[in-house]
Amino acid sequence: MNTQDCPAAGDFVILYGNFENVYGITLSQDGITNTRFGTFHHNDIIGQQYGSKVFSKKKGAACDSWLAMLRPSPELITASLTHRTQILYHADISTILMLLEAGPGKVILEAGTGSGSLSSSFGRAVQPGGRLHTFEFHKERHLKATEEFKNYGLMPGAISTYHRDVCNDGLPEELTGQADGVFL
């Protein structure tokens, strides 16, 4: 994830309206994001400090509607992501992380990447020095999650994704004896 004070083109940021309106976007030169709060021009967001109010525009003029531009965290990513599958929320995620003792330097295997909610939290928890190996049998979900993890700054580094049906094909031989925890 970006550790700079201000995002640049290509960075993933969160636009936060309230707990029901959280938007994860990848900034691009001349990009535009439309929300129920208005139209937000990426060029107006690029270079602003995290935590800033960013204002919508209507026909090129500034409006009173604004969203808070925030640095992404697994909690905000979960709130913003498209639900391709049933997702876990942070009360359950926290319990899973604790029971698996997921922490810096640990290696975790996850069967079922799904929408990536739990995976994002695993990716943060094992940094620095650890890795999540996550497996998804559905090709489109695997490709979309891989793309999103790259946008979040978790790949390469914290997460490795695999298109594999571990229920039928098992885990890869090269990971035998390597895991500190497994979530099935």
Phi, psi and chi 1 to 4 in degrees:
 res  aa     phi    psi   chi1   chi2   chi3   chi4
   1 MET       -  148.5  -68.0 -175.0 -169.3      -
   2 ASN   -62.2  128.3 -175.1  -16.4      -      -
   3 THR  -105.0    4.6   57.4      -      -      -
   4 GLN   -70.7  162.6  -51.9  -84.3  -15.5      -
   5 ASP   -77.1  -24.0  -71.6  -26.1      -      -
   6 CYS  -132.3  135.8  -57.0      -      -      -
   7 PRO   -75.9  155.3   29.5  -34.7      -      -
   8 ALA  -118.4  172.5      -      -      -      -
   9 ALA   -57.4  136.1      -      -      -      -
  10 GLY    96.1  -13.0      -      -      -      -
  11 ASP   -83.7  147.5  -72.5  -16.5      -      -
  12 PHE   -91.7  128.6 -179.8   81.3      -      -
  13 VAL  -131.9  166.5  -59.7      -      -      -
  14 ILE  -110.2  130.3  -60.6  -68.5      -      -
  15 LEU  -104.5  118.7  -63.3 -178.7      -      -
  16 TYR  -113.0  120.6 -174.2   89.9      -      -
  17 GLY   -99.8  -53.9      -      -      -      -
  18 ASN  -163.2 -177.3   57.0   45.1      -      -
  19 PHE   -63.5  -17.3   70.8   95.1      -      -
  20 GLU   -98.3   -9.2  -68.1  179.1  -21.4      -
  21 ASN  -129.8   84.3  -64.5  -76.1      -      -
  22 VAL  -124.4  124.2 -177.4      -      -      -
  23 TYR  -119.7  122.3  -51.6   94.8      -      -
  24 GLY   -96.8  123.4      -      -      -      -
  25 ILE  -134.3  151.2   63.5  167.7      -      -
  26 THR  -101.5  120.6  -59.6      -      -      -
  27 LEU   -71.5  141.3  -63.0  173.1      -      -
  28 SER  -141.5  148.3   62.3      -      -      -
  29 GLN   -55.4  130.6  -88.7  -41.3  109.5      -
  30 ASP    66.0   11.9  -58.4  -38.7      -      -
  31 GLY   -74.6  157.4      -      -      -      -
  32 ILE  -137.0  137.0  -65.7  175.3      -      -
  33 THR  -120.1  126.2  -63.8      -      -      -
  34 ASN  -102.3  130.6  -67.2  -58.4      -      -
  35 THR  -132.7  177.5   73.7      -      -      -
  36 ARG   -68.0  -13.3   66.7 -177.2  -58.5 -105.6
  37 PHE   -93.1   -3.4  -64.5   96.3      -      -
  38 GLY   129.1 -167.0      -      -      -      -
  39 THR  -102.3  126.5  -60.5      -      -      -
  40 PHE  -117.3  120.1  -66.2   85.5      -      -
  41 HIS   -87.5  124.2  -67.8 -113.6      -      -
  42 HIS   -59.4  -35.6  -66.1 -162.2      -      -
  43 ASN   -60.6  -28.3  -69.4   -7.8      -      -
  44 ASP   -78.5  -18.3  -64.9  -20.3      -      -
  45 ILE   -93.4  -39.8  -60.9  170.6      -      -
  46 ILE   -57.1  128.9  -66.9  168.9      -      -
  47 GLY    90.1  -10.6      -      -      -      -
  48 GLN   -77.5  150.7  -63.9  -67.1  -43.2      -
  49 GLN   -73.8  144.4  -74.4 -165.6  -32.8      -
  50 TYR   -56.5  141.0  -73.9  104.1      -      -
  51 GLY    94.5   -6.8      -      -      -      -
  52 SER   -73.8  153.1  -63.2      -      -      -
  53 LYS   -79.7  131.8  -69.6  179.8 -179.0  179.2
  54 VAL  -115.7  132.4  -67.9      -      -      -
  55 PHE   -99.7  144.9  -70.2   87.8      -      -
  56 SER   -78.7  165.6   66.7      -      -      -
  57 LYS  -125.0  148.6  -73.2 -171.5  173.2  179.5
  58 LYS  -128.7  114.7 -169.8  172.7 -158.7  172.3
  59 LYS    52.7   41.9  -64.8 -174.9 -179.4  172.4
  60 GLY    86.8  -13.9      -      -      -      -
  61 ALA   -99.2  147.1      -      -      -      -
  62 ALA   -66.8  147.4      -      -      -      -
  63 CYS  -118.5  177.4  -65.8      -      -      -
  64 ASP   -82.3  -15.8  -69.5  -22.8      -      -
  65 SER   -73.0  136.2  -63.5      -      -      -
  66 TRP  -145.1  160.1   59.3  -88.8      -      -
  67 LEU  -128.9  153.7  -63.7  171.1      -      -
  68 ALA   -84.6  132.3      -      -      -      -
  69 MET   -96.9  117.2 -169.4  -96.9  -61.4      -
  70 LEU  -120.7  155.0  -56.5  174.3      -      -
  71 ARG   -71.2  136.5 -171.9 -177.0  -47.2  -85.6
  72 PRO   -68.9  142.3   20.0  -26.6      -      -
  73 SER  -133.0  161.2   68.5      -      -      -
  74 PRO   -55.7  -34.7  -30.2   38.7      -      -
  75 GLU   -64.8  -44.1  -64.8   81.1    9.1      -
  76 LEU   -73.0  -34.0  -69.0  172.0      -      -
  77 ILE   -61.0  -45.4  -70.7  169.0      -      -
  78 THR   -58.2  -42.1  -67.1      -      -      -
  79 ALA   -68.0  -26.4      -      -      -      -
  80 SER   -98.4  -16.6   72.9      -      -      -
  81 LEU   -75.9  155.3   57.3   76.9      -      -
  82 THR   -76.2  129.1  -58.5      -      -      -
  83 HIS   -82.9   94.9  -65.4 -162.7      -      -
  84 ARG   -80.5  -23.9  -66.3 -179.1  -66.9  -86.4
  85 THR  -142.4  175.6   60.4      -      -      -
  86 GLN   -64.1  134.6  178.6   65.8   40.1      -
  87 ILE  -113.8  161.6   68.1  167.3      -      -
  88 LEU   -94.1  147.5  -66.5  173.6      -      -
  89 TYR  -108.7  174.4  -71.6   97.2      -      -
  90 HIS   -68.6  -23.0  -72.9  -78.8      -      -
  91 ALA   -63.8  -45.1      -      -      -      -
  92 ASP   -73.3  -40.3  -64.1  -38.9      -      -
  93 ILE   -60.3  -44.0  -70.4  172.0      -      -
  94 SER   -59.5  -42.3  -62.3      -      -      -
  95 THR   -64.0  -43.9  -59.0      -      -      -
  96 ILE   -62.8  -45.5  -67.3  164.4      -      -
  97 LEU   -59.7  -41.4  -66.9  174.0      -      -
  98 MET   -67.6  -46.5 -178.4 -160.9   61.2      -
  99 LEU   -65.9  -32.8  -69.7  172.1      -      -
 100 LEU   -86.4   -3.5  -73.4  177.6      -      -
 101 GLU    53.4   41.7  -62.1  178.8    1.5      -
 102 ALA   -69.8  123.0      -      -      -      -
 103 GLY  -159.3 -179.2      -      -      -      -
 104 PRO   -52.0  133.8  -27.2   35.9      -      -
 105 GLY    83.7   -5.2      -      -      -      -
 106 LYS   -83.0  153.7  -61.2  -72.7 -178.1  134.2
 107 VAL  -113.9  122.2  175.3      -      -      -
 108 ILE  -120.3  139.6  -55.1  -68.7      -      -
 109 LEU  -109.2  134.7  -52.1 -178.8      -      -
 110 GLU  -127.7  124.9  175.5 -169.1   35.2      -
 111 ALA   -97.9  111.9      -      -      -      -
 112 GLY   103.0   82.7      -      -      -      -
 113 THR   -66.4  -41.7  -51.9      -      -      -
 114 GLY    58.5 -128.8      -      -      -      -
 115 SER   -83.3  -10.2  -64.2      -      -      -
 116 GLY    91.7    7.6      -      -      -      -
 117 SER   -62.0  -56.2  174.7      -      -      -
 118 LEU   -65.4  -39.4  178.1   60.2      -      -
 119 SER   -58.0  -42.2  -52.7      -      -      -
 120 SER   -61.8  -40.0  -63.2      -      -      -
 121 SER   -69.7  -40.7  -68.9      -      -      -
 122 PHE   -59.1  -44.4  -85.9  136.0      -      -
 123 GLY   -58.1  -40.9      -      -      -      -
 124 ARG   -71.7  -41.3  178.1 -178.7   65.5  175.5
 125 ALA   -64.5  -35.7      -      -      -      -
 126 VAL   -85.1   -6.1  -60.0      -      -      -
 127 GLN   -81.0  147.4  -70.1 -178.9  -10.0      -
 128 PRO   -83.2  156.7   30.8  -33.2      -      -
 129 GLY    87.8   -9.5      -      -      -      -
 130 GLY  -104.5 -175.5      -      -      -      -
 131 ARG  -155.7  142.0 -179.1  169.0  -65.2  -83.0
 132 LEU  -101.4  129.1  168.7   68.0      -      -
 133 HIS  -107.2  111.9  -63.7  -85.1      -      -
 134 THR  -117.3  139.3 -176.2      -      -      -
 135 PHE  -120.4  132.6  -58.2   87.3      -      -
 136 GLU  -133.5  127.6  176.4   57.9   54.5      -
 137 PHE   -80.0  -25.1   78.3   94.6      -      -
 138 HIS   -87.2  116.6 -171.6  -90.2      -      -
 139 LYS   -58.2  -48.1 -174.4  171.0 -174.6  156.4
 140 GLU   -63.3  -41.3  -74.2   81.6   28.3      -
 141 ARG   -63.3  -41.1  -77.6 -162.8  -60.8 -101.9
 142 HIS   -59.5  -48.9  160.0   74.4      -      -
 143 LEU   -64.0  -42.3  -66.4  172.1      -      -
 144 LYS   -66.4  -43.1 -172.7   65.6  175.2  165.6
 145 ALA   -63.7  -41.4      -      -      -      -
 146 THR   -59.8  -45.7  -60.7      -      -      -
 147 GLU   -60.2  -44.7  174.0 -172.5  -28.1      -
 148 GLU   -66.4  -41.6  -70.9  173.7  -13.6      -
 149 PHE   -61.7  -36.0  -63.9  147.9      -      -
 150 LYS   -64.4  -43.5  -71.9  176.2 -176.8  173.5
 151 ASN   -61.4  -36.9  -73.5  -17.7      -      -
 152 TYR   -75.5  -10.7  -55.0  158.1      -      -
 153 GLY    84.4   15.7      -      -      -      -
 154 LEU   -94.1   -8.5  -65.9  168.8      -      -
 155 MET  -132.1  139.4  -74.1 -177.3   72.8      -
 156 PRO   -72.4  164.7   28.9  -31.7      -      -
 157 GLY   130.5  -85.5      -      -      -      -
 158 ALA   -86.5  -25.8      -      -      -      -
 159 ILE  -129.2  136.9  -62.3  178.3      -      -
 160 SER  -118.0  130.6  -65.7      -      -      -
 161 THR  -109.7  149.0   62.2      -      -      -
 162 TYR  -137.6  137.3  -55.8   83.8      -      -
 163 HIS   -91.9  100.1  176.2 -128.9      -      -
 164 ARG  -160.5  140.8 -176.6 -179.1  178.1  105.5
 165 ASP   -94.3   93.7 -177.1   -9.5      -      -
 166 VAL   -72.1  -20.6  -64.2      -      -      -
 167 CYS   -66.2  -39.3  -68.9      -      -      -
 168 ASN   -95.0  -33.9  -71.8  -41.1      -      -
 169 ASP  -105.7   -7.8  -57.7  -31.3      -      -
 170 GLY    74.2  179.7      -      -      -      -
 171 LEU   -85.0  154.4  -65.4  165.8      -      -
 172 PRO   -62.8  141.3  -17.7   27.5      -      -
 173 GLU   -54.3  -39.4  -73.0  -73.6  -35.3      -
 174 GLU   -64.9  -13.7   63.4  -92.4   16.1      -
 175 LEU   -97.3   -1.6  -66.5  177.1      -      -
 176 THR   -58.1  126.0  -59.5      -      -      -
 177 GLY    76.8    4.3      -      -      -      -
 178 GLN   -96.5  -18.0  -57.9  -62.8  -47.2      -
 179 ALA   -89.7  141.7      -      -      -      -
 180 ASP   -91.0  -19.5  -62.7  -59.7      -      -
 181 GLY  -160.9  151.2      -      -      -      -
 182 VAL  -132.6  132.2  177.5      -      -      -
 183 PHE  -117.0  115.6 -175.5   76.1      -      -
 184 LEU  -106.7      -  -61.8  174.2      -      -
